[in-house]
């Protein structure tokens, strides 16, 4: 029996049988892992409440044939408890969890930078220092960047011509020049593009000072760009957009 310990964020859970649950974890060292938590749905379970979505935990598991088995769990932070009473922040957090799962297509492929971004993003949501949607957009942009999909926000994504450029192409990789722009390219405001750059770089002074109309515009671009590269919609984004 091969045992291992890892720090993790619970991304998702699903019922298994009468008392068990399958938990999807994003771990610090191992990447995305699916594991069985046996008996976790029983009222006397020793760690049932510690394996809920948003929980940041120290987990011990052993390697199984198809799914690993959770044997011990200690809680670092129950982010879900802090977000449950705030709909905008809870739904933004849900979208972050779904994005993190979708960006880790291969199980057990280390994703340390994504794990750290997720923990930091959830912490920022609970601290309420920034608008929930700004935190979500910052997480999405940085998560895309560490996954190899960073959008061009200055020079042309296609030919490298020096920017700024007025066109933005989701399929083209970001801002594009007049010569390279494909049909259907958007024409975002300069302020929205500056906001996206600020979120990507962690410039919260600029991001927090942005106007709500530019935040909405930037969120639309971020959501479209994210879902293009994931090739499927993020279902929880619809709740954020209408929240």
Residue frames as qw, qx, qy, qz and C-alpha x, y, z in Angstrom:
[[0.000, 0.888, 0.459, 0.000, 0.00, 0.00, 0.00],
 [0.445, 0.225, 0.018, 0.867, 1.53, 3.32, -1.15],
 [0.199, -0.832, -0.439, 0.275, 0.64, 6.19, 1.18],
 [0.385, 0.265, 0.062, 0.882, 1.19, 9.86, 0.43],
 [0.115, -0.737, -0.442, 0.497, 0.28, 13.22, 1.93],
 [0.292, 0.297, 0.332, 0.846, -0.46, 16.42, 0.07],
 [0.136, 0.422, 0.309, -0.842, -2.05, 19.81, 0.55],
 [0.113, 0.325, 0.795, 0.499, -5.19, 20.15, -1.53],
 [0.367, 0.160, 0.135, -0.906, -8.27, 22.16, -2.41],
 [0.393, 0.323, 0.858, -0.070, -11.51, 20.21, -2.84],
 [0.100, 0.114, -0.438, -0.886, -12.85, 21.07, -6.30],
 [0.657, -0.049, -0.332, -0.675, -15.91, 18.85, -6.50],
 [0.308, -0.123, 0.892, -0.306, -17.69, 15.94, -4.81],
 [0.646, 0.022, -0.444, -0.621, -20.13, 13.30, -6.01],
 [0.760, -0.273, 0.422, -0.411, -22.02, 10.55, -4.24],
 [0.436, 0.321, -0.829, -0.140, -20.83, 6.95, -4.45],
 [0.423, -0.209, -0.875, 0.106, -23.04, 4.19, -3.11],
 [0.434, -0.742, -0.492, -0.142, -24.92, 4.76, 0.13],
 [0.552, -0.786, -0.097, 0.259, -22.20, 6.28, 2.30],
 [0.635, -0.201, 0.246, 0.704, -19.13, 7.09, 0.22],
 [0.274, 0.924, 0.080, -0.255, -18.18, 10.07, -1.89],
 [0.734, 0.260, 0.175, 0.602, -15.77, 10.70, -4.75],
 [0.155, -0.910, -0.031, 0.384, -13.79, 13.88, -4.20],
 [0.671, 0.568, 0.068, 0.471, -11.82, 15.73, -6.86],
 [0.500, -0.765, 0.009, 0.406, -8.78, 17.47, -5.39],
 [0.518, 0.764, -0.188, 0.335, -6.25, 19.90, -6.78],
 [0.800, -0.517, -0.049, 0.302, -3.10, 19.12, -4.82],
 [0.139, -0.906, 0.302, 0.261, 0.14, 21.01, -4.34],
 [0.241, -0.539, 0.750, 0.299, 2.50, 18.31, -5.59],
 [0.448, 0.098, 0.880, 0.124, 0.45, 15.61, -7.31],
 [0.160, -0.038, -0.516, -0.840, -1.88, 17.70, -9.47],
 [0.665, -0.109, -0.019, -0.739, -5.54, 16.81, -9.89],
 [0.085, 0.098, -0.981, 0.145, -6.53, 13.64, -8.06],
 [0.696, -0.262, -0.237, -0.625, -9.84, 11.78, -7.77],
 [0.159, 0.182, -0.890, 0.388, -10.25, 9.78, -4.59],
 [0.576, -0.469, -0.597, -0.302, -12.85, 7.89, -2.59],
 [0.158, -0.355, 0.553, -0.737, -13.75, 9.11, 0.89],
 [0.451, -0.217, -0.857, -0.122, -15.30, 6.02, 2.48],
 [0.361, -0.557, -0.698, 0.269, -18.21, 6.46, 4.86],
 [0.206, 0.030, -0.098, 0.973, -17.97, 10.22, 4.56],
 [0.350, -0.363, -0.334, -0.796, -21.73, 10.70, 4.24],
 [0.578, -0.456, -0.669, 0.105, -22.48, 8.98, 7.52],
 [0.288, -0.898, -0.070, -0.326, -23.34, 11.29, 10.41],
 [0.728, -0.642, 0.182, 0.155, -20.51, 9.83, 12.50],
 [0.780, 0.468, -0.033, 0.414, -17.88, 10.21, 9.80],
 [0.605, -0.545, -0.077, 0.575, -14.62, 11.50, 11.27],
 [0.256, -0.338, 0.253, 0.870, -13.89, 13.82, 8.36],
 [0.327, 0.615, 0.694, 0.183, -17.15, 14.26, 6.42],
 [0.055, 0.958, 0.231, -0.160, -17.38, 18.02, 6.85],
 [0.357, -0.669, 0.374, 0.535, -13.73, 18.50, 5.92],
 [0.343, -0.018, 0.744, 0.573, -14.17, 17.27, 2.36],
 [0.343, 0.783, 0.476, -0.206, -16.58, 19.81, 0.94],
 [0.526, 0.608, 0.208, 0.557, -15.92, 22.01, -2.12],
 [0.017, 0.894, -0.119, 0.431, -13.71, 25.03, -1.28],
 [0.763, -0.633, 0.121, 0.058, -12.01, 23.23, 1.63],
 [0.391, 0.719, -0.533, 0.214, -8.24, 23.73, 1.83],
 [0.893, -0.402, 0.126, -0.158, -6.89, 20.62, 3.53],
 [0.005, -0.561, 0.828, 0.005, -3.94, 18.46, 4.42],
 [0.917, 0.055, 0.008, -0.396, -4.90, 15.00, 3.17],
 [0.267, -0.399, 0.872, 0.097, -3.39, 11.54, 3.47],
 [0.832, 0.318, -0.059, -0.451, -4.27, 9.08, 0.74],
 [0.506, -0.297, 0.769, 0.253, -3.16, 5.75, -0.56],
 [0.291, 0.370, -0.575, -0.669, -2.93, 4.86, -4.21],
 [0.720, 0.183, 0.587, -0.322, -5.76, 2.69, -5.50],
 [0.552, 0.174, 0.707, 0.407, -6.29, 0.89, -8.79],
 [0.228, 0.625, 0.486, 0.567, -8.52, 3.51, -10.40],
 [0.220, -0.849, -0.053, -0.478, -9.27, 5.94, -7.56],
 [0.295, 0.289, -0.660, 0.628, -7.11, 6.76, -4.56],
 [0.549, -0.595, -0.586, -0.028, -8.50, 6.38, -1.04],
 [0.085, -0.698, 0.253, -0.664, -8.61, 9.20, 1.51],
 [0.670, -0.232, -0.654, 0.262, -7.50, 8.03, 4.94],
 [0.370, -0.556, -0.381, 0.639, -6.92, 11.25, 6.92],
 [0.195, 0.697, 0.280, 0.630, -7.90, 14.91, 6.50],
 [0.339, -0.545, -0.356, 0.679, -7.02, 18.03, 8.47],
 [0.243, 0.871, 0.372, 0.209, -8.51, 21.40, 7.58],
 [0.413, 0.001, -0.042, 0.910, -6.40, 24.46, 6.91],
 [0.207, 0.216, 0.100, -0.949, -9.23, 26.77, 5.85],
 [0.293, 0.488, 0.822, -0.003, -12.90, 26.07, 5.19],
 [0.028, -0.082, 0.250, 0.964, -13.32, 28.74, 2.51],
 [0.224, -0.408, -0.745, -0.477, -16.85, 27.52, 1.78],
 [0.323, -0.629, -0.618, 0.344, -18.09, 28.47, 5.25],
 [0.196, -0.478, -0.061, 0.854, -16.85, 32.02, 4.71],
 [0.063, 0.076, -0.513, -0.853, -18.37, 32.34, 1.23],
 [0.004, 0.390, 0.918, 0.075, -21.72, 30.63, 1.78],
 [0.016, 0.732, 0.532, -0.425, -23.57, 33.79, 2.83],
 [0.064, 0.678, -0.203, -0.703, -22.34, 35.96, -0.04],
 [0.792, 0.459, 0.395, -0.077, -23.88, 34.97, -3.38],
 [0.481, 0.844, -0.234, -0.042, -21.54, 36.97, -5.70],
 [0.095, -0.688, 0.717, -0.063, -18.43, 35.67, -3.93],
 [0.700, -0.079, 0.695, -0.145, -19.72, 32.11, -3.64],
 [0.791, 0.552, 0.256, -0.067, -20.58, 31.89, -7.34],
 [0.306, 0.849, -0.431, -0.001, -17.26, 33.49, -8.31],
 [0.365, -0.512, 0.771, -0.103, -15.51, 30.87, -6.19],
 [0.805, 0.196, 0.541, -0.141, -17.53, 28.09, -7.79],
 [0.660, 0.747, -0.063, -0.043, -16.40, 29.30, -11.23],
 [0.016, 0.775, -0.629, 0.061, -12.79, 29.29, -10.02],
 [0.619, -0.233, 0.740, -0.118, -13.07, 25.68, -8.83],
 [0.809, 0.456, 0.361, -0.088, -14.59, 24.60, -12.15],
 [0.432, 0.853, -0.290, -0.024, -11.93, 26.48, -14.11],
 [0.238, -0.642, 0.726, -0.062, -9.14, 24.85, -12.11],
 [0.739, 0.018, 0.667, -0.089, -10.58, 21.40, -12.77],
 [0.731, 0.650, 0.199, -0.064, -10.99, 22.05, -16.47],
 [0.255, 0.872, -0.418, 0.000, -7.46, 23.41, -16.84],
 [0.308, -0.466, 0.828, -0.051, -6.00, 20.20, -15.39],
 [0.780, 0.255, -0.310, -0.479, -6.96, 17.85, -18.19],
 [0.704, 0.196, -0.673, 0.114, -4.55, 15.12, -17.11],
 [0.754, -0.642, -0.027, -0.138, -4.78, 13.56, -13.66],
 [0.824, -0.423, 0.123, 0.357, -1.59, 13.44, -11.60],
 [0.566, 0.499, 0.060, 0.654, 0.14, 16.05, -13.73],
 [0.403, -0.444, -0.344, 0.723, 1.75, 18.52, -11.27],
 [0.100, 0.735, 0.344, 0.576, 0.16, 21.98, -11.39],
 [0.464, -0.367, -0.435, 0.678, 1.81, 23.85, -8.52],
 [0.065, -0.004, 0.054, 0.996, 1.32, 27.34, -9.93],
 [0.414, -0.381, -0.520, -0.643, -2.36, 26.72, -10.60],
 [0.587, -0.471, -0.628, 0.198, -2.80, 25.32, -7.08],
 [0.352, -0.274, -0.288, 0.848, -1.16, 28.41, -5.56],
 [0.130, -0.165, -0.279, -0.937, -3.30, 30.71, -7.72],
 [0.505, -0.461, -0.630, -0.370, -6.46, 28.93, -6.58],
 [0.533, -0.465, -0.540, 0.456, -5.60, 29.12, -2.89],
 [0.218, -0.163, -0.077, 0.959, -4.68, 32.79, -3.26],
 [0.233, -0.270, -0.454, -0.817, -7.85, 33.54, -5.21],
 [0.536, -0.532, -0.644, -0.123, -10.13, 31.88, -2.66],
 [0.458, -0.396, -0.399, 0.689, -8.37, 33.73, 0.12],
 [0.058, 0.015, 0.135, 0.989, -8.86, 37.02, -1.72],
 [0.376, -0.443, -0.583, -0.568, -12.57, 36.30, -2.08],
 [0.568, -0.564, -0.576, 0.167, -12.98, 35.70, 1.65],
 [0.402, -0.275, -0.220, 0.845, -10.97, 38.80, 2.59],
 [0.169, 0.840, 0.515, 0.009, -13.39, 40.97, 0.53],
 [0.325, -0.538, 0.137, 0.765, -10.65, 43.44, -0.39],
 [0.070, 0.217, -0.542, -0.809, -11.59, 43.46, -4.09],
 [0.710, 0.205, -0.005, -0.674, -14.78, 43.02, -6.09],
 [0.772, -0.062, 0.628, -0.077, -15.63, 39.34, -6.50],
 [0.786, 0.590, 0.184, 0.007, -15.74, 39.48, -10.28],
 [0.220, 0.869, -0.441, 0.056, -12.33, 41.17, -10.42],
 [0.481, -0.478, 0.730, -0.085, -10.87, 38.36, -8.30],
 [0.825, 0.248, 0.505, -0.058, -12.42, 35.77, -10.61],
 [0.618, 0.784, -0.045, 0.021, -11.14, 37.50, -13.75],
 [0.048, -0.804, 0.589, -0.061, -7.65, 37.87, -12.27],
 [0.654, -0.241, 0.714, -0.062, -7.62, 34.17, -11.41],
 [0.812, 0.465, 0.350, -0.046, -8.87, 33.15, -14.85],
 [0.444, 0.863, -0.241, 0.025, -6.32, 35.28, -16.72],
 [0.169, -0.697, 0.691, -0.094, -3.39, 34.12, -14.58],
 [0.754, -0.056, 0.645, -0.111, -4.55, 30.49, -14.68],
 [0.769, 0.626, 0.130, -0.016, -4.69, 30.67, -18.46],
 [0.211, 0.870, -0.441, 0.055, -1.22, 32.23, -18.51],
 [0.379, -0.517, 0.762, -0.090, 0.39, 29.49, -16.39],
 [0.778, 0.186, 0.595, -0.086, -1.36, 26.91, -18.59],
 [0.439, -0.070, 0.594, 0.670, 0.22, 28.37, -21.72],
 [0.197, 0.658, 0.632, 0.358, -2.71, 30.48, -22.96],
 [0.202, -0.563, -0.216, 0.772, -1.76, 33.99, -21.87],
 [0.415, 0.804, 0.413, 0.106, -3.65, 36.53, -24.00],
 [0.432, 0.160, 0.100, 0.882, -1.75, 39.23, -25.89],
 [0.102, -0.844, -0.475, 0.227, -2.86, 42.59, -24.51],
 [0.138, -0.771, 0.177, 0.596, -0.37, 44.93, -26.18],
 [0.054, 0.432, -0.681, -0.588, 1.44, 43.79, -29.31],
 [0.749, 0.205, -0.289, -0.559, -0.35, 41.86, -32.04],
 [0.772, -0.244, 0.560, -0.173, -0.90, 38.22, -31.08],
 [0.887, 0.391, 0.245, 0.027, -0.33, 37.09, -34.66],
 [0.669, 0.616, -0.073, 0.409, 2.49, 39.14, -36.19],
 [0.650, -0.365, -0.247, 0.619, 3.96, 40.81, -33.09],
 [0.209, 0.610, 0.147, 0.750, 3.43, 44.34, -34.41],
 [0.212, -0.063, -0.513, 0.830, 3.90, 46.85, -31.62],
 [0.172, -0.712, -0.666, -0.139, 0.67, 47.92, -29.93],
 [0.434, 0.218, 0.749, -0.451, -1.58, 49.07, -28.60],
 [0.108, -0.115, -0.756, -0.635, -4.17, 47.74, -31.06],
 [0.475, -0.042, 0.158, -0.865, -7.90, 48.35, -31.09],
 [0.792, 0.026, -0.428, -0.435, -8.97, 44.82, -32.07],
 [0.392, -0.357, 0.791, -0.307, -9.31, 41.77, -29.81],
 [0.724, 0.161, -0.543, -0.394, -9.68, 38.26, -31.24],
 [0.775, -0.376, 0.411, -0.299, -10.60, 35.43, -28.89],
 [0.967, 0.188, 0.157, 0.077, -9.54, 32.82, -31.45],
 [0.576, 0.712, -0.206, 0.345, -6.49, 34.83, -32.47],
 [0.721, -0.109, -0.416, 0.543, -4.95, 34.98, -29.00],
 [0.308, -0.618, -0.296, 0.660, -5.75, 38.52, -27.84],
 [0.186, 0.834, 0.004, -0.519, -5.15, 41.94, -29.34],
 [0.668, 0.216, 0.529, 0.477, -4.47, 41.98, -33.07],
 [0.075, -0.388, 0.215, 0.893, -3.49, 44.64, -35.59],
 [0.572, 0.502, 0.061, -0.646, -5.69, 45.79, -38.45],
 [0.436, 0.464, -0.680, -0.365, -3.89, 43.58, -40.96],
 [0.174, 0.135, -0.969, 0.111, -4.20, 40.43, -38.83],
 [0.450, 0.047, 0.530, -0.717, -7.66, 40.79, -37.36],
 [0.023, 0.189, 0.941, 0.280, -10.00, 37.92, -38.29],
 [0.370, -0.423, -0.406, -0.721, -13.72, 38.46, -38.94],
 [0.663, -0.575, -0.456, -0.146, -15.73, 38.89, -35.76],
 [0.503, 0.033, -0.433, 0.747, -12.95, 40.55, -33.76],
 [0.279, -0.836, -0.448, 0.154, -14.14, 42.75, -30.90],
 [0.304, 0.589, -0.083, 0.744, -13.23, 46.40, -30.44],
 [0.545, -0.633, -0.468, 0.289, -12.90, 46.79, -26.66],
 [0.067, -0.983, 0.048, -0.165, -12.16, 50.10, -25.01],
 [0.455, 0.546, -0.529, 0.463, -8.59, 50.94, -24.16],
 [0.392, -0.521, 0.466, -0.598, -9.64, 51.09, -20.50],
 [0.950, -0.114, 0.098, -0.273, -10.93, 47.49, -20.57],
 [0.843, 0.358, -0.310, 0.256, -7.67, 46.25, -22.05],
 [0.116, 0.601, -0.513, 0.602, -5.68, 48.18, -19.44],
 [0.700, -0.400, 0.314, -0.500, -7.83, 46.55, -16.76],
 [0.993, 0.076, -0.084, -0.037, -7.09, 43.07, -18.10],
 [0.586, 0.508, -0.432, 0.460, -3.39, 43.86, -18.13],
 [0.241, -0.580, 0.458, -0.629, -3.61, 45.09, -14.54],
 [0.883, -0.242, 0.187, -0.355, -5.40, 41.90, -13.43],
 [0.919, 0.279, -0.233, 0.153, -2.84, 39.74, -15.22],
 [0.450, 0.493, -0.440, 0.601, 0.03, 41.58, -13.52],
 [0.535, -0.480, -0.592, 0.364, -1.59, 41.88, -10.08],
 [0.132, 0.165, -0.076, 0.975, -1.86, 45.68, -10.26],
 [0.163, -0.594, -0.779, 0.116, -4.79, 46.00, -7.87],
 [0.069, -0.498, -0.169, 0.848, -4.50, 49.77, -7.52],
 [0.189, 0.171, -0.497, -0.829, -5.40, 50.13, -11.19],
 [0.245, -0.260, -0.895, -0.267, -7.95, 47.32, -11.16],
 [0.161, -0.542, -0.700, 0.436, -9.83, 48.57, -8.09],
 [0.024, 0.492, 0.058, -0.868, -9.99, 52.09, -9.52],
 [0.006, 0.079, 0.731, 0.678, -11.55, 50.95, -12.81],
 [0.502, 0.049, 0.067, -0.861, -15.13, 51.91, -13.68],
 [0.635, 0.084, 0.706, -0.301, -17.87, 49.29, -13.47],
 [0.735, 0.600, 0.029, -0.315, -18.61, 49.52, -17.22],
 [0.368, 0.664, -0.649, -0.045, -14.99, 48.68, -17.99],
 [0.351, -0.277, 0.855, -0.262, -15.08, 45.85, -15.45],
 [0.763, 0.315, 0.446, -0.345, -18.14, 44.37, -17.19],
 [0.630, 0.699, -0.275, -0.198, -16.44, 44.72, -20.57],
 [0.084, 0.592, -0.796, 0.096, -13.26, 43.09, -19.27],
 [0.566, -0.089, 0.751, -0.327, -15.26, 40.25, -17.70],
 [0.803, 0.476, 0.163, -0.319, -16.95, 39.54, -21.01],
 [0.489, 0.694, -0.525, -0.056, -13.62, 39.33, -22.82],
 [0.173, -0.458, 0.838, -0.241, -12.13, 37.14, -20.09],
 [0.712, 0.094, 0.593, -0.363, -15.08, 34.73, -20.07],
 [0.778, 0.579, -0.053, -0.239, -15.07, 34.42, -23.87],
 [0.323, 0.683, -0.653, 0.053, -11.31, 33.87, -23.99],
 [0.385, -0.327, 0.805, -0.311, -11.41, 31.31, -21.17],
 [0.773, 0.213, 0.501, -0.326, -14.20, 29.28, -22.68],
 [0.659, 0.661, -0.295, -0.204, -12.65, 29.34, -26.15],
 [0.220, 0.583, -0.773, 0.117, -9.46, 27.74, -24.87],
 [0.429, -0.138, 0.817, -0.360, -11.30, 25.20, -22.74],
 [0.206, 0.013, -0.801, -0.563, -13.49, 24.37, -25.77],
 [0.335, -0.532, -0.770, -0.113, -16.53, 24.04, -23.52],
 [0.236, -0.730, -0.043, -0.640, -18.53, 26.48, -21.43],
 [0.189, 0.053, -0.739, 0.645, -17.91, 26.97, -17.73],
 [0.294, -0.581, -0.711, -0.266, -21.41, 26.32, -16.43],
 [0.403, -0.632, -0.459, 0.477, -20.96, 28.25, -13.21],
 [0.228, -0.051, 0.136, 0.963, -20.02, 31.41, -15.12],
 [0.193, -0.510, -0.569, -0.615, -23.67, 31.83, -16.03],
 [0.489, -0.700, -0.496, 0.160, -24.50, 32.17, -12.34],
 [0.436, -0.365, -0.068, 0.820, -21.77, 34.79, -11.91],
 [0.121, 0.188, 0.405, 0.886, -22.92, 36.79, -14.90],
 [0.357, -0.578, -0.490, -0.546, -26.49, 36.95, -13.60],
 [0.555, -0.437, -0.573, 0.416, -25.53, 37.24, -9.92]]
